């Protein structure tokens, strides 16, 4: 009898450990995959199932190129102007945020972007106006054609050196031009294809990306 009890005491821990290991393996076999996603600093136009929308940009880990991300990451709030590295869990076709590993602010790349004038100090502008950024150069037209150079002098700050022709125009584009051309320092924000430039005299000029 003593030998039988001793045999059970030796066997029981092994039996319990075997069941624990088996349970852990079952958990690992579920359709749950942990992965890391690098999310870009801006949304871009995309088409999903013939419907236009704004898509997150995710970096391809192999090519390092940015690609449209058509899914939704539960628990994640997009932060414009920042690159976010996320630890996520994928359950079937759903993504769930586990942890934000890092978020780093990056300057917006203006090169190659074109914009149309929308408003000045909250009032819509009826006259057409354009703004185009090239490599360190800027050009456009409001009342007059203008051009010059620009640089990002600090976070969310643009410094411009502008010149233009001097023809008088009897339209609201002239009001924008006076505020814009005569300023050299602008605070800027970009949200959903809207560029807001605030002069050092607190005039607010709003543009929409083409």
N, C-alpha and C positions, 0 to 999 in steps of 0.2 A: 504493500500500500504506500509506504514511504517513497519507494522508487517511482511509483505512478504519479504522485503529487509533484515530485521533483521534476519529472519529465514535462508536466504541464507548465510549471513555472519557467522552464527554459524555453518552451515552445511559444508561450503567449506573447512575449515582446516581439519576437520575429514575425508572428502573425499580424500584430498591430502595425508594425513598420511596413509590412508588405501591403496592407490595405491603404496606408497613407501615401506611399509611392504611387500606387495605382490611381488614387484620386487626383494626385497632382498631374499625372499624365493625361487624364481626362480633361482637366482644365486647359492644358496646352493645346489640345486638339480641337477646341472650339474655334469658330470662325472669327477670331480676334487677332489682329496683327498690329503690333506696335511699329511706328515708323516716325521719321523726322521730316518735316516739310519746311522749306524756306519760302516765305511769302514776300512778294515784292512790295515796293513802296507806293504803287499806284494801281488803280483799277483801269481796265481797258475794255473798249467795246468788243462784244463777242456775240455770236449767234448760236443759240441752242434750241434745237427742234424748231427751226424757222422763226424763233422769237429773239429779238434784239435785247441785250441786257449788258450789265457791267460785270466783268469777271475778275476775280483775284488772279494774280500772276504767281505761278509756282516755278521754282528753278529746277530744271532737269539736272539730276545729280551726275549724269554722265557728260552731257554736252555743255552744261552750265548756262544754257539758254533759257529765257523766260517763256513759259507756255500758259495758255488759258487753263484755269482750274474751274471746272464746271460744277463741282460739288459744294456742299455746305459743311463748315466745320462748327459743330455745336459747341458753344461756350467761348468762341473766339470773336473779338471785336476788332475789325480792321482799323489800323492806325495809319492814315495817309502820311507819306513822307518818311516812313520807317520800314526797314526790312526786319521781318519777324521770323525767328527760328522756333518752330513748334514741335513738341512731342505729342503725337496724336495716336489714337487707337482707331482702327478701322473695323467696324462690325458690318459684315456684308457690304453694302454700298454707302454706309454712313461713316462720317468721321467725327470723333469726339476729342476735344482738347483735353490732354492730360496735364501739360505744363508748358508755359511760355519760357523757353530756354534763354532767349535773348531778344531784345528789340533795339535797333540802332537807327538813329536818324540819319538820312542821307539827303544831300542837296538834289533838288529836282533838275533833270537834264532838259534845258530849254532848247537845245540845238535841234533844228528841224521842225519846231512847233509853229503853228499859225493860229491867229486868234482874231475874232470879230468883236468890235466894241458893243457893249450892252448898256451900261449906265454910268452916270457920274453923280456921286453923292445921293444915290437912291432914285434918281430920275432917269427913266429910259431915254436913250439917245436914238433919234429917228434917222439921222444921217449915217451912212455906212462908214465904217472905219476898220482898218486892218493893222495887224501887228505880226511881224515875222522875226523869229530868232534864228541866226546862223551861228557858226563858230566864232564867238566873241564879237559878232556884228549883229546889228538890229536895223530893221527897215519897216516901213509901213506908210499908211496914208490916213489922215483924218480930213481936215480942210486942205492942208498941204501935204506933199510927200515929205517924209523925214527919214533920217538915217543916223547912224552913229555906232558907238561901241558900248558894251556892257560887261559887267563881271559880277559874280556873286561874292560880295565883300565879307559877309558873315552869314550865319544861319538865318534864313528867311529875309535876307536883305539883298536888294539889287542896286548896284550903282551904275548909272547910265550917263553917257556924254552924247547928247543929241543935237542935231542941227536940222533945219528945214527951210523950205522956200517961204516967202512972206506974203502970199496972196491973201487978201481978205475974203472971207466967206460969210454969207448971211444965213447960217444954220447952226444947230446945236453942236455940230462937230467942231466948230471953232472954239466953243467953251472948253471942250475936252482937250483940244490941242494946246490951249493956253496953260492949262494946269499940268499937262503931261510934258510938253517940251521944256518948260521952265523949271522942271524939277530934275534933280540929279540922284536923289536917294529915295528908294521905295522899299517899304516892307511888303512882302507878298505872302499870299496863302493860295493853295490850290486844292479844290475840293470838287469832285465829280465834274471834271472838265471846265471848271470855272476858275479863272485867274483873277484875283483881287489885288490890285496895287494901291497902296496907301502912301501918299506923298508925305514929305516932312512937314507940310502945312495941313495934314489930316484930310486932304481931299481923297475920296475913295473912287477909283476907276475900275470898273468890272469888265472883263473880257470873257468870251466863250470860245473854247477851242474848236477849230474847224474839223 
